[in-house]
Amino acid sequence: MNYYTQVSSKEISRSIRAAVLVPAFTLLVMGLVKFLEVFAHQNFVSYGVIPRDVKGLIGIVTGPLVHGDWEHLMNNSISLFLFGTALFFFYRKFAIKIWLLIYFISSALVWIFARGGVSHVGISGVIYGLGFFLFFSGMLRKNKRLAAISLMLTFFYGSM
């Protein structure tokens, strides 16, 4: 018997509701940032990651929350929500640690390796990091469903 046959549908439903909290909150923050940027006639691109520039270090925290336009935000939102929910559903005990590690490491790698002189914004690095983690951890754990879900989501996201 596996996990899904040992728990009730009520418990699974509760687990799914808990799994969407962090991704949904992150989407809310990203939406509020874009809303403020557009309706306050501000440009928050300067809060992105500016590689190898000390003033660009703040972008490691803020850059993933800023997006170039509404289409950029929407394309990232769907994948972030799906990957994030999968992470928090399948890896409840240490999902927040994985989420934060991927968030900060992906932005730090942009600061170290990306093309300098420009501000890099968006949460794409986190999305690819989540996809990478879910796929390879699914393979290592021999969880074919998780590996298949993450692979499908990666193809879906990549096609955007």
C-alpha positions in Angstrom: 0.0 0.0 0.0 1.2 3.4 -0.7 0.5 6.8 0.9 -2.5 7.5 -1.3 -4.4 4.3 -0.3 -3.6 4.8 3.4 -5.1 8.2 3.9 -8.6 9.5 3.4 -9.7 11.9 0.7 -10.4 14.4 3.5 -6.7 14.3 4.6 -5.5 14.6 1.0 -7.8 17.6 0.5 -6.4 19.2 3.6 -2.8 18.4 2.4 -3.5 20.1 -1.0 -5.0 23.2 0.7 -1.8 23.4 2.9 0.4 22.9 -0.1 -0.9 25.9 -2.0 -0.3 28.4 0.8 3.3 29.4 0.1 3.0 29.4 -3.7 -0.3 31.4 -3.5 1.3 33.9 -1.1 4.3 34.3 -3.4 1.9 34.9 -6.4 0.0 37.4 -4.3 3.2 39.3 -3.6 4.3 39.2 -7.2 0.9 40.5 -8.3 1.0 43.3 -5.7 4.5 44.3 -6.9 3.4 44.5 -10.5 0.1 46.3 -9.5 2.1 48.9 -7.5 4.6 49.3 -10.4 1.9 49.9 -13.0 -0.5 52.0 -11.1 2.0 54.1 -9.2 3.9 54.6 -12.5 7.1 53.2 -11.1 9.7 51.0 -12.6 11.0 48.3 -10.2 13.4 46.8 -12.7 16.3 48.4 -10.7 15.3 45.9 -7.9 16.3 43.0 -10.1 19.6 41.1 -9.9 22.4 43.1 -11.4 25.3 40.6 -11.9 28.6 41.3 -10.1 27.5 44.7 -8.9 27.2 45.3 -5.1 24.0 47.3 -5.6 22.6 44.4 -7.5 22.8 42.1 -4.4 19.4 43.3 -3.2 18.0 41.7 -6.3 18.8 38.3 -4.9 15.8 38.9 -2.6 13.7 41.2 -4.7 14.4 40.2 -8.3 12.2 37.1 -8.5 9.2 39.2 -7.3 9.6 41.8 -10.1 8.4 41.0 -13.7 8.9 42.9 -16.9 5.2 43.0 -17.9 1.9 41.3 -17.1 2.5 38.5 -19.7 5.8 37.7 -18.1 4.1 37.6 -14.7 1.2 35.4 -15.9 3.5 32.9 -17.7 5.6 32.5 -14.5 2.6 32.3 -12.2 1.0 29.2 -13.6 4.2 27.1 -13.5 5.3 28.5 -10.1 1.9 27.6 -8.6 1.9 24.1 -10.0 5.6 23.3 -9.2 5.3 25.0 -5.8 2.1 23.1 -4.9 3.8 19.8 -5.9 6.8 20.6 -3.7 4.7 21.4 -0.7 2.4 18.4 -1.2 5.1 15.7 -1.8 7.8 17.2 0.5 5.8 18.6 3.4 8.5 18.1 6.1 11.3 20.1 4.4 9.5 21.9 1.5 10.1 25.4 3.0 13.8 24.7 3.2 14.0 23.5 -0.4 11.8 26.5 -1.5 14.1 29.0 0.2 17.3 27.3 -1.0 16.1 27.3 -4.6 14.9 30.9 -4.3 18.2 32.3 -3.0 20.6 30.0 -4.8 19.0 30.6 -8.2 19.2 34.4 -7.8 22.8 34.1 -6.4 23.8 32.1 -9.5 22.3 34.9 -11.7 24.3 37.4 -9.8 27.5 35.4 -10.3 27.1 34.1 -13.9 24.5 36.2 -15.9 25.3 38.9 -18.4 26.4 42.0 -16.5 25.2 45.6 -16.9 21.5 44.7 -17.0 18.9 44.0 -14.3 17.5 40.4 -14.4 13.9 40.1 -13.1 11.4 37.3 -12.8 11.1 34.0 -10.9 12.1 31.7 -13.8 15.2 30.5 -12.0 13.1 29.4 -9.1 10.7 27.6 -11.5 13.5 25.8 -13.2 15.0 24.9 -9.8 11.8 23.5 -8.6 11.3 21.5 -11.8 14.9 20.2 -11.5 14.4 19.2 -7.9 11.0 17.6 -8.4 12.2 15.6 -11.4 15.4 14.3 -10.0 14.1 13.7 -6.5 11.2 11.8 -8.1 13.7 9.7 -10.0 15.9 9.1 -7.0 12.9 8.2 -4.8 11.6 6.0 -7.7 8.4 8.0 -7.6 7.4 7.9 -11.3 4.3 10.1 -10.8 6.3 12.9 -9.3 9.0 12.6 -12.0 6.4 12.5 -14.8 4.5 15.5 -13.3 7.6 17.6 -13.1 8.7 16.6 -16.6 5.3 17.6 -18.0 5.3 20.9 -16.2 8.8 21.6 -17.4 7.7 21.0 -21.0 4.6 23.2 -20.5 6.6 26.0 -18.9 9.4 25.7 -21.6 6.8 26.1 -24.3 5.7 29.5 -22.9 
